[in-house]
Amino acid sequence: MSELTNGQNDAYCTSGFSPPAAGEQNRKLSPLQTFAERHNLRIKLDSCRDHIIPGKKTASDMPDRVEYRNHIYDHGDGVTLGVCLMFATKMRWTYAKKKLTAAGFVLRQDGDTEGTLLFDPADAKQARLAIRIVGAKRRRELTTGDRLARAVSLKRARAVRDGRGRSLELSDHCEEQGL
C-alpha cells in the first residue's frame, strides 16, 4: 500500500485524482440544483439520500414519505431531469402522460397509475409544465419590509399571549433592531 501524505485518502492516491485544496471552492451545481435555483424551488432528500424537488401527494394509498409524492429528480446524465408521477387512477395518469408527451417529454417508465418522463430543463415551456403538473411549491423571497412586518406581528402575538398586551409599532421594532 502506498504511503499517505498530508492526510490524503488512499482512494485519491491510487486513482490519480487529487482532492481539492483546503481553501479551494470547487462547486459545480447539478442540473437539479440549477433548475431549483432558477425557478425558486426547494430541494429535499428522499430516503435514499437523493436530491428531489417534491410536489403534491396525489396517490392516497401510498405511504407518507417524500419519495411517494410527485417529484422532479436528476436523471443522472448531466443534462435532463425527470418527472415522477403517481396517481390514484389510471385515467389521471393517462391524461398527464398524454399532456406531457405532447409537450415534448420523453416517456421513460409507464405503469398503470404511475410513471416517469424526462424533459430538458432549458426549455421554458417544459419546465413550467413540469413544475405545474408535479405541484411543486415555490420558495418565498421576503423583502426587508415583509420581514419587519412579520417580526412585528409575531412580537405582538407573543405579547398578547404572555399578557403584556401593550401596543408595539413598527418604529419601536426598528429602534430595537438598530435600523
Secondary structure, 3 states (H helix, E strand, C coil): CCCCCCCCCHHHHHHCCCCCCCCCCCCCCCHHHHHHHHHCECCEECCCCCEEEECCCCCCCCCCCHHHCCEEEECCCCCCEEEEEECCCHHHHHHHHHHHHHCCCEEEEECCCEEEEEECCCCHHHHHHHHHHHCCCECCCCCHHHHHHHHHHHHHHHHHHHCCCCCCCHHHHHHHHCC
